């Protein structure tokens, strides 16, 4: 694994805008950054990223299998009891999942370590699936990378095939906070892949979803919503006014309700409890567990529902080295063993390993001067050389 500085394409902004990548710059700062790329060997990708990603996903599915009907686990995850039947039913009905992203710490020398699982509403998929592939093609043409360079990236093709299986000819509504430029871009891309899979689609802001007395969620044209992709977290769904109606409707959701288990940082101590000393896991405990003291004075403190690094703190020797502000924490915290991210030229990369229909199929990289990856962390492309 290397970080290789390189010239950027002089027309990359125009290329991004023509591709609909409107959030390549956020608040005047680069989000997409191609002044360097991360290089891997094929062996590193296959043995250290692709293989472990599949194994971690299998462990996560085993955790869900145990947790859906286990009151102790559901309480530890602080999932509201009113939604336990919804979650259990979705699992036992084998409701399908579209995608997810494991965030990994990896330096090319030791095993990749799971930092967290973005199982419910992962973003940055357009950049990973499409724009970094465009970068690679043009980088080869312009001799920025070696001519033999490749990329771990079949995300786009996998999404189309997954939609065919999930859609089964039903019309699809895609929903979320469409005024958020990043969420809107993600929804537009996923809508495009669904259209390529042959699905009829409608994009709707989640605030515009209504309720009909016949027991269905409906869109602005009063059409029943049979299948809905939501870029909106399950814990927010549970808290919303219409949350109480979720169990009484025939709407099928993607991601399904059982993903509420895996999008919770509480899976980190539960996985460690189920698979102690697994080489791709870090020791982790709920903060109120006396065993958390075994981590000593150095650990990472994470709220159960944190997103984009909010309210995460890095503690070393009892001193808080870095901390992100945010609205989370009332639900409780976990403590995870401190795993230093690799330092490449004073940049700290986190690898995003993508799964589509539970198949490991792509890689994205976010880096920052801060060892906590946040919403403003930059996206860098990668290549296999």
C-alpha positions in Angstrom: 0.0 0.0 0.0 1.4 3.4 -1.1 0.2 7.0 -1.3 1.5 8.3 -4.6 1.4 12.0 -5.4 0.4 12.8 -9.0 -0.8 15.6 -11.2 -4.5 16.3 -11.3 -6.4 16.5 -14.5 -6.8 20.1 -15.5 -10.4 19.5 -16.5 -11.5 17.4 -13.6 -14.0 19.9 -12.3 -15.7 20.1 -15.7 -15.7 16.3 -15.9 -17.2 16.1 -12.5 -20.0 18.6 -13.3 -20.8 16.9 -16.6 -21.2 13.7 -14.7 -23.5 15.3 -12.1 -20.9 15.2 -9.4 -22.0 18.5 -7.9 -20.6 18.1 -4.5 -16.9 17.6 -5.6 -16.2 20.8 -3.5 -17.9 21.4 -0.1 -17.9 24.7 1.6 -15.1 25.9 -0.7 -12.8 22.9 0.1 -12.0 20.0 -2.0 -14.0 16.9 -1.3 -12.7 15.0 -4.4 -8.9 15.1 -4.4 -6.8 13.5 -7.1 -3.5 15.1 -6.3 -2.6 11.7 -5.0 -3.9 8.2 -5.2 -3.5 5.0 -3.1 -1.9 2.1 -4.8 -2.3 -1.5 -3.8 -1.1 -4.9 -5.1 -3.6 -7.4 -6.3 -2.6 -9.7 -3.5 -3.4 -6.9 -0.9 -6.8 -6.4 -2.4 -7.8 -10.0 -2.7 -6.3 -11.3 0.6 -6.4 -8.4 2.9 -9.5 -6.5 1.8 -11.9 -8.5 -0.3 -11.5 -11.7 1.7 -11.8 -10.2 5.1 -14.8 -8.0 4.0 -16.7 -11.1 3.1 -15.8 -12.8 6.4 -16.8 -9.7 8.4 -20.1 -9.5 6.6 -20.8 -13.2 7.4 -20.1 -12.5 11.1 -22.5 -9.6 11.0 -25.2 -11.7 9.5 -24.7 -14.3 12.2 -25.0 -11.5 14.8 -28.3 -10.4 13.3 -29.6 -14.0 13.3 -28.9 -14.2 17.0 -30.0 -10.6 17.9 -33.4 -10.3 16.2 -35.1 -12.5 18.8 -32.7 -11.8 21.7 -34.1 -9.3 24.1 -30.7 -8.8 25.8 -29.0 -7.8 22.6 -31.8 -5.5 21.4 -31.8 -3.7 24.8 -28.0 -3.3 24.6 -28.4 -1.7 21.2 -31.1 0.7 22.6 -33.5 -0.2 19.8 -37.0 0.8 20.9 -39.0 -2.2 22.0 -42.0 -1.2 19.8 -40.0 -2.0 16.7 -38.6 -5.4 17.7 -41.4 -7.3 15.9 -40.8 -5.2 12.7 -37.1 -6.0 12.8 -37.6 -9.7 13.5 -40.3 -10.1 10.8 -38.1 -8.4 8.2 -35.2 -10.9 9.0 -37.4 -14.0 9.0 -39.1 -12.9 5.8 -35.6 -12.7 4.2 -36.0 -9.1 3.1 -33.1 -8.2 0.9 -30.3 -5.7 1.4 -28.8 -3.6 -1.4 -25.5 -2.4 -0.1 -23.2 -1.4 2.8 -19.7 -0.2 3.5 -17.2 -1.5 6.0 -14.8 1.2 7.3 -11.4 -0.4 7.8 -8.0 0.6 9.2 -5.3 -0.9 7.0 -1.6 0.0 6.4 -0.5 -2.8 4.1 1.4 -4.6 6.8 -1.1 -6.1 9.3 -4.7 -7.4 9.0 -7.4 -4.9 8.2 -9.3 -3.9 11.3 -13.1 -3.1 11.3 -13.7 0.4 12.6 -17.4 0.4 11.9 -20.1 -0.8 9.5 -22.1 1.8 7.5 -24.9 -0.7 7.0 -28.0 1.5 6.6 -27.3 4.8 4.8 -23.8 4.8 3.3 -23.0 7.6 1.0 -19.9 8.3 -1.3 -21.1 5.4 -3.6 -21.2 7.5 -6.8 -17.6 8.6 -6.2 -16.6 5.1 -5.5 -18.5 3.4 -8.3 -18.3 5.9 -11.2 -16.1 8.9 -10.7 -12.9 7.2 -9.5 -13.3 4.7 -12.4 -13.4 7.6 -14.8 -10.3 9.0 -13.1 -8.5 5.7 -13.7 -9.4 5.5 -17.3 -8.2 9.0 -18.0 -5.2 8.6 -15.7 -4.0 5.7 -17.8 -4.6 7.6 -21.0 -2.7 10.6 -19.7 0.1 8.5 -18.2 -0.7 9.6 -14.7 -0.7 5.9 -13.6 1.0 2.9 -15.1 -0.7 1.5 -18.2 -1.3 -1.8 -16.4 -3.2 -0.1 -13.6 -6.6 -1.6 -12.5 -9.1 -0.9 -9.8 -11.1 -2.9 -7.3 -14.4 -1.8 -8.6 -17.4 -3.7 -9.9 -19.9 -1.7 -7.8 -21.9 -0.3 -10.7 -22.6 -3.6 -12.3 -23.4 -5.2 -9.0 -25.9 -2.6 -8.1 -27.8 -3.1 -11.4 -28.0 -6.9 -10.8 -29.0 -6.4 -7.2 -31.9 -4.0 -8.2 -33.2 -6.7 -10.6 -33.4 -9.2 -7.8 -34.9 -6.7 -5.3 -37.3 -4.9 -7.6 -39.0 -8.0 -9.2 -40.9 -5.7 -11.5 -42.3 -3.4 -8.8 -42.2 0.4 -9.0 -39.5 1.8 -6.8 -39.6 5.1 -4.8 -36.3 6.6 -3.6 -36.5 8.9 -0.7 -34.3 10.9 1.7 -33.4 14.6 2.4 -33.3 15.7 -1.2 -32.3 19.3 -0.3 -29.0 17.9 0.9 -26.7 18.0 -2.1 -24.7 14.9 -1.2 -27.8 12.9 -0.4 -29.5 14.1 -3.5 -26.5 13.0 -5.6 -26.5 9.6 -4.0 -30.2 9.1 -4.6 -29.9 10.3 -8.2 -27.1 7.8 -8.8 -28.9 4.9 -7.2 -32.1 5.8 -9.2 -30.0 5.7 -12.4 -28.8 2.2 -11.6 -32.3 1.1 -10.8 -33.6 2.4 -14.1 -30.8 0.5 -15.8 -32.1 -2.6 -14.1 -35.5 -2.0 -15.6 -37.4 -0.5 -12.6 -39.9 2.3 -12.9 -38.7 4.9 -10.3 -39.9 8.0 -8.5 -37.8 10.3 -6.3 -39.5 11.9 -3.4 -38.4 13.8 -0.3 -39.1 11.9 2.8 -41.1 14.8 4.2 -43.5 14.4 1.3 -44.5 10.8 2.0 -48.1 10.6 3.1 -50.4 8.1 4.7 -53.6 6.7 3.3 -56.3 5.3 5.6 -56.2 2.0 3.7 -52.9 1.3 5.4 -50.4 2.4 2.8 -47.7 5.0 2.6 -48.3 7.1 -0.5 -46.5 9.6 -2.7 -47.6 13.1 -3.8 -49.8 11.5 -6.5 -51.5 9.4 -3.9 -50.0 6.2 -5.2 -49.2 3.4 -2.8 -45.5 3.0 -2.1 -44.8 -0.7 -2.5 -41.0 -0.7 -2.5 -38.9 2.2 -1.1 -35.2 2.9 -0.9 -34.5 5.3 2.0 -31.4 7.3 2.5 -32.6 8.0 6.0 -31.5 6.2 9.1 -33.7 3.7 10.8 -33.3 5.4 14.2 -34.7 8.6 12.7 -37.6 6.6 11.2 -38.4 5.1 14.6 -38.5 8.6 16.1 -40.5 10.3 13.4 -44.3 10.8 13.7 -45.0 8.1 11.1 -42.7 5.6 12.8 -45.7 4.1 14.6 -47.2 3.2 11.3 -44.2 1.3 10.0 -45.4 -2.1 11.3 -48.9 -1.7 9.8 -48.0 -1.1 6.2 -47.1 -3.4 3.3 -44.2 -1.1 2.1 -40.9 -3.0 1.7 -37.9 -0.9 2.7 -34.4 -0.9 1.4 -32.4 -1.1 3.6 -34.7 -3.5 5.5 -35.5 -3.0 9.2 -33.0 -5.7 10.3 -30.3 -3.3 9.1 -31.1 -1.2 12.2 -29.1 -3.7 14.1 -26.0 -3.5 12.0 -26.0 0.3 11.7 -25.5 0.6 15.4 -22.0 0.9 16.9 -23.2 -1.5 19.6 -22.4 -4.3 17.1 -18.7 -3.7 17.8 -18.7 -5.1 21.3 -21.2 -7.8 20.3 -19.0 -9.0 17.5 -16.0 -9.1 19.9 -18.1 -11.0 22.3 -19.1 -13.5 19.7 -15.8 -13.8 17.8 -13.1 -12.9 20.4 -9.6 -12.2 19.0 -10.7 -12.4 15.4 -7.8 -10.9 13.4 -10.1 -8.3 11.7 -11.8 -7.1 14.8 -10.7 -4.7 17.5 -11.5 -5.3 21.2 -14.7 -3.4 22.1 -17.1 -3.1 25.0 -20.2 -1.2 26.0 -19.0 1.7 28.2 -20.9 0.5 31.2 -19.4 -3.0 30.9 -16.7 -3.4 33.6 -14.7 -5.3 31.0 -14.2 -1.9 29.2 -11.5 -1.2 31.9 -9.3 -3.8 30.1 -8.7 -1.3 27.4 -6.9 0.9 29.9 -6.5 4.6 29.3 -6.3 4.5 25.5 -9.4 3.8 23.4 -11.9 5.3 20.9 -15.2 6.4 22.4 -18.2 6.1 20.0 -21.9 6.8 20.5 -24.2 4.0 19.4 -25.8 6.1 16.7 -23.0 8.4 15.5 -22.7 9.4 11.9 -19.8 11.0 10.0 -17.6 10.8 13.1 -19.9 13.0 15.2 -19.2 12.8 19.0 -16.4 10.3 18.5 -13.3 10.9 20.7 -9.8 9.5 20.5 -8.4 9.0 24.0 -4.7 8.1 24.5 -3.2 7.8 28.0 -6.3 9.3 29.4 -5.9 12.4 27.3 -8.5 13.3 24.5 -6.4 13.7 21.4 -9.2 14.5 19.0 -13.0 14.8 19.2 -15.8 15.7 16.8 -18.8 17.6 18.0 -22.3 16.5 17.3 -25.8 15.7 18.6 -25.2 12.1 19.7 -24.4 10.4 23.0 -27.6 10.3 25.0 -28.2 6.7 23.8 -24.9 5.5 25.3 -21.3 4.8 24.2 -19.0 2.0 23.3 -15.3 1.9 23.7 -13.1 0.3 21.0 -9.4 -0.4 21.2 -7.3 2.4 19.9 -6.0 1.5 16.4 -3.8 4.1 15.0 -4.6 4.9 11.4 -1.6 4.7 9.1 0.1 8.1 8.5 0.9 8.8 4.9 2.5 12.3 4.5 0.5 13.5 7.6 -2.7 12.2 6.1 -4.8 9.5 7.8 -6.7 7.2 5.4 -9.7 5.1 6.1 -10.6 2.4 3.6 -14.3 1.9 2.7 -14.9 -1.6 1.5 -18.2 -1.9 -0.4 -20.6 -4.8 -0.4 -23.5 -5.0 -2.8 -25.9 -7.9 -2.2 -23.3 -9.2 0.4 -20.6 -9.4 -2.3 -17.3 -7.5 -1.7 -16.9 -5.5 -4.8 -15.2 -2.1 -4.4 -13.0 0.3 -2.5 -13.1 3.9 -1.5 -10.7 5.9 0.5 -11.3 9.0 2.7 -8.4 10.8 4.2 -7.9 13.7 6.6 -5.3 15.5 8.6 -7.5 14.6 11.6 -7.5 10.9 12.6 -11.3 11.0 12.9 -12.9 10.8 9.5 -15.7 13.3 9.2 -18.1 14.7 6.6 -15.4 17.0 5.2 -12.7 14.3 4.8 -11.4 14.1 1.2 -12.1 11.3 -1.2 -9.0 10.0 -3.0 -9.0 7.4 -5.8 -7.1 4.1 -5.8 -5.4 1.8 -8.2 -4.1 -1.7 -8.4 -0.5 -1.6 -9.8 
